[in-house]
Amino acid sequence: MRKLAGVLVAVALVVPAGIMAAAPAGAAGGTKCKGGSSTATFSPPLTPAAAKVQKPVRDTVKTTAGTLSGCTGGGVTGATFTYVGVKAKAPGDTCLSLAKFSTNSVTSGVLTVKWKPTGISTIPVSFHKVKGKATSNTVTGTVKTGLFKGAKISSAFAYTFVPKTGCVTTPGAKASVKITATTLK
């Protein structure tokens, strides 16, 4: 009887561990991050808002060394990320168009997030301007691979141009990005 009880206790301890090990990597639950930052580059640079002729460009936006901080849930505390935008299919952006809200102003690309302490997520995302706030955007998408696979992302951010010329009109000009909240669920 003691032997049988010992086996049952051992099985009771091993079965939950086996179930946890069998759970997919993306089943870590969601996370919420309080803030973050990055630097974005536009290539090619955009037409200045003051230009007499507004010549839209087919630009690509990239970010490097982005960070997310204050993350809770899902076993992560923060992250670093990169973003590579899809080159616009047609000319569309100018400094003037960035300064105005447009329902057609949607940019897409791929966000690669390296979570702390461990894990990577690949997320195809779309950026959408916030009506009435020229430099504010939201990011939406679904985690395609890795940690949090299948989770929906929602992130809010605002940008300022560096130097504060009002836009990225020269090669190498950058936009400083402040992320105010990010949620994956």
HELIX and SHEET records of a PDB file:
HELIX    1   1 ARG A    2  ALA A   22  1                                  21    
HELIX    2   2 ALA A   25  ALA A   27  5                                   3    
HELIX    3   3 CYS A   95  ALA A   99  1                                   5    
SHEET    1   A 9 THR A  31  CYS A  33  0                                        
SHEET    2   A 9 LYS A 174  LEU A 184 -1                                        
SHEET    3   A 9 GLY A  35  SER A  43 -1                                        
SHEET    4   A 9 THR A  60  SER A  69 -1                                        
SHEET    5   A 9 GLY A  78  GLY A  85 -1                                        
SHEET    6   A 9 VAL A 106  LYS A 116 -1                                        
SHEET    7   A 9 ILE A 120  VAL A 130 -1                                        
SHEET    8   A 9 LYS A 133  THR A 142 -1                                        
SHEET    9   A 9 LYS A 152  VAL A 162 -1                                        
SHEET    1   B 8 THR A  31  CYS A  33  0                                        
SHEET    2   B 8 LYS A 174  LEU A 184 -1                                        
SHEET    3   B 8 GLY A  35  SER A  43 -1                                        
SHEET    4   B 8 THR A  60  SER A  69 -1                                        
SHEET    5   B 8 GLY A  78  GLY A  85 -1                                        
SHEET    6   B 8 VAL A 106  LYS A 116 -1                                        
SHEET    7   B 8 ILE A 120  VAL A 130 -1                                        
SHEET    8   B 8 THR A 145  GLY A 146 -1                                        
END                                                                             
